[in-house]
Amino acid sequence: MPQSTESVSKSMLANIASINIPPLINPYLDWLDGQLAATLLSFGVDPAALHDRKFTPRLLPGQYFRDLLLALVDQATAAGITVTVRGTTEVTEVVPNGNGLMVVTRKVRHGDRSTG
């Protein structure tokens, strides 16, 4: 929700600097460097002024995390693992279930991506 276009405007800054976003696959700053200048400028971010202590609009880390998720899904799929991403499904609870976890969700809507 904090990185959703439904609840956040392009001008609202994230409450975390670039350096504090964990580099799950590639660092956030590298991801920013790979974005089109026009895209960054549309968020009020000067591509020439990027640095690791920069606070960017909330929607940009949201896009970064989405891109990371899709890259991880692609890696899992390449390894033969079936993955279903339900981008518009709300997780309401995570419950211990034997040796694992059960994820409880609300109604699935459009926007799903299945692989495998």
JOPE-V576139 format. One record per residue. RES is the residue in three letters. SS is DSSP state (H for helix, E for strand, C for the rest). BURIAL is + if it has 16 or more other ideal C-beta (glycine too) atoms within 10 Angstrom, else -. D_CENTER is the distance of its C-alpha to the mean C-alpha in Angstrom with 2 decimals. Layout:
# JOPE-V576139
RES;SS;BURIAL;D_CENTER + RES;SS;BURIAL;D_CENTER
This chain:
# JOPE-V576139
MET;C;-;10.91 + PRO;C;-;10.81 + GLN;C;+;8.10 + SER;C;-;9.88 + THR;C;-;12.44 + GLU;C;-;14.85 + SER;C;-;15.22 + VAL;C;+;14.45 + SER;C;-;16.31 + LYS;C;-;15.52 + SER;C;-;17.88 + MET;C;-;16.49 + LEU;E;-;15.58 + ALA;C;+;13.11 + ASN;C;-;15.38 + ILE;C;-;14.35 + ALA;C;-;15.54 + SER;H;+;13.87 + ILE;H;-;16.06 + ASN;H;-;14.79 + ILE;C;+;11.16 + PRO;C;-;11.77 + PRO;C;-;12.00 + LEU;C;-;10.87 + ILE;C;-;11.94 + ASN;C;-;12.57 + PRO;C;+;12.72 + TYR;H;+;10.66 + LEU;H;+;14.07 + ASP;H;-;14.68 + TRP;H;+;11.60 + LEU;H;+;12.95 + ASP;H;-;16.35 + GLY;C;-;15.45 + GLN;C;+;14.54 + LEU;C;-;17.58 + ALA;H;-;19.66 + ALA;H;-;20.06 + THR;H;-;16.36 + LEU;H;+;16.28 + LEU;H;-;19.67 + SER;H;-;18.64 + PHE;C;-;16.49 + GLY;C;-;19.55 + VAL;C;+;18.36 + ASP;C;-;21.19 + PRO;H;-;20.13 + ALA;H;-;23.35 + ALA;H;-;22.58 + LEU;C;+;19.34 + HIS;C;-;19.83 + ASP;C;-;18.21 + ARG;C;-;19.35 + LYS;C;+;17.93 + PHE;C;-;16.24 + THR;C;+;14.08 + PRO;E;+;13.33 + ARG;H;+;10.69 + LEU;H;+;9.15 + LEU;H;+;8.58 + PRO;H;+;6.35 + GLY;H;+;4.29 + GLN;H;+;4.93 + TYR;H;+;4.76 + PHE;H;-;1.93 + ARG;H;-;2.95 + ASP;H;-;5.86 + LEU;H;+;6.22 + LEU;H;+;6.37 + LEU;H;-;8.69 + ALA;H;-;10.52 + LEU;H;-;11.21 + VAL;H;+;12.43 + ASP;H;-;14.57 + GLN;H;-;15.98 + ALA;H;-;16.87 + THR;H;-;18.45 + ALA;H;-;20.40 + ALA;C;-;21.68 + GLY;C;-;22.97 + ILE;C;-;20.65 + THR;C;-;19.99 + VAL;C;-;16.51 + THR;E;-;15.84 + VAL;E;-;12.50 + ARG;E;-;13.31 + GLY;C;-;10.64 + THR;C;-;13.27 + THR;C;+;14.78 + GLU;C;-;15.06 + VAL;E;-;15.67 + THR;E;-;18.86 + GLU;E;-;20.10 + VAL;E;-;19.90 + VAL;E;-;23.53 + PRO;E;-;25.32 + ASN;E;-;27.07 + GLY;C;-;29.60 + ASN;C;-;27.92 + GLY;E;-;24.39 + LEU;E;-;22.24 + MET;E;-;22.30 + VAL;E;-;19.28 + VAL;E;-;20.70 + THR;E;-;18.97 + ARG;C;-;20.14 + LYS;C;-;21.14 + VAL;C;-;19.13 + ARG;C;-;18.95 + HIS;C;-;18.27 + GLY;C;-;15.07 + ASP;E;-;15.34 + ARG;E;-;14.95 + SER;E;-;17.40 + THR;C;-;18.33 + GLY;C;-;21.30
